[in-house]
Amino acid sequence: MGYHKKNLKERLVEIAWEICKAESWQKVNMRLVAQKAGVSTTAFYRHFKSKNDLKAELMRRGFQFLYEGIKELNIDDSLSSYGAHYIRFGLENPHIYDLMFGNSDLDMSLYPDLEALSNASFNGLVEGVKAFMPNKSEKDIMIKSYNVWASVHGLVGILRRLEWEGNKTETLEWIEKNLEDYLEKTTFS
């Protein structure tokens, strides 16, 4: 399969994304990605100096996807929709989510655009909380923001774990189907 130099980098990222999404970051390796793209590993390394550069690119893509979805939400109407979007992203893209939020050895300070995009998703939450709690102090807003952030991450973990174990209760199934209502009543009351 031929390729054009200008789109090879995007093709390599797309292949790595699909492998990571389907299996995990640990299953992504340069030879396999290059082979699936129909190029040599040398061609791969013309676009990525290291596996960490590819990891950063996949994380960037994940944060962009998450952030774009959040921007489309009308937080003024329902801040809980932000949390529900986040949880659904984690449930639908578990390996990408793990890459983005797991214990990564990636030094994000080496990738300032990735770090900025990561921070933007949390800052979007803070802005939403400010709109939701207009008369509260900065300290109260940050406490609520971290509480929401922790709740959302916790729910992703609980729902995923129970799904893997095949142990979903009716209550957890209800929570997953009614995320906005659940978050509204438990996190934003």
DASUL-V376200 format. One record per backbone hydrogen bond with DSSP energy under -0.5 kcal/mol. NH is the residue of the N-H (numbers start at 0). CO is the residue of the C=O. Records with the same first field share a line. If there is no record, write none. Layout:
BEGIN
NH->CO  CO
END
This chain:
BEGIN
6->3
7->3  4
8->4
10->6
11->7
12->8
13->9
14->10
15->11
16->12
17->13
18->14
19->15
20->16
21->17
22->18
23->18
26->23
27->24
28->26
32->28
33->29
34->30
35->31
36->32
37->33  34
38->33
43->39
44->40
45->41  42
46->42  43
47->43
53->49
54->50
55->51
56->52
57->53
58->54
59->55
60->56
61->57
62->58
63->59
64->60
65->61
66->62
67->63
68->64
69->65
70->66
71->67
72->68  69
74->72
76->73
77->73
80->77
81->78
82->78
83->79
84->80
85->81
86->82
87->83
88->84
89->85
90->86
91->87
92->88
96->92
97->93
98->94
99->95
100->96
101->97
103->101
107->105
109->106
110->107
113->110
114->110
115->111
116->112
117->113
118->114
119->115
120->116  117
121->117
122->118
123->119
124->120
125->121
126->122
127->123
128->124
129->125
130->126
131->127
132->128
133->130
135->132
140->136
141->137
142->138
143->139
144->140
145->141
146->142
147->143
148->144
149->145
150->146
151->147
152->148
153->149
154->150
155->151
156->152
157->153
158->154
159->155
160->156
161->157
162->158
163->159
164->160
165->161  162
166->161
172->168
173->169
174->170
175->171
176->172
177->173
178->175
181->177
182->178
183->179
184->180
185->181
186->182
187->182
END
